[in-house]
């Protein structure tokens, strides 16, 4: 499948999820800004995919990324970030979203699993209560958080950076 075909509108993702539910497939949802894709992102999404049959990834829009990360971010456009995420084998579909958090998407899509990275614990996941209310299992996945886009950018700005 062409990577661009993996980037869907909310309606498109909803249709795919409905088909998968009819086929009794387990749907996983993961999300992030994914500004400057790095090994931690890849491992997070691979581990998320291992939680079920279909991985849908929400990528923050440029507007929400800027509000969350501040001036000068994101580095890459939402379309470029979505294309990079969609190019990963572990990812089935990508949807770009404008909200500052994923609660509206969780309400709309109602995945079976909401995957969060290891920078969270079961107790600190911001959507924990909503997920519980909707019957969505929260899975903490990926390797220990040792990668940071912010740290990568800082390192790139230092003289002699590699």
Buried (B, 14 or more C-beta within 10 A) or exposed (E): EEBEEBBBEBEEBBEBBEEBBEEEBBBBBBBBBBBBBBEBBBBBBBBBBEBBBBBBBBBBBBEBBBEEBEEEBBBBEBBBBBBBBBEBEBBBBBBBBEBEBBBBBBEBBBBBBBBBBBEBEEEEBEBBEBBEEBEBBBBBBBBEEEBBBEEBBEEEEEEEEE
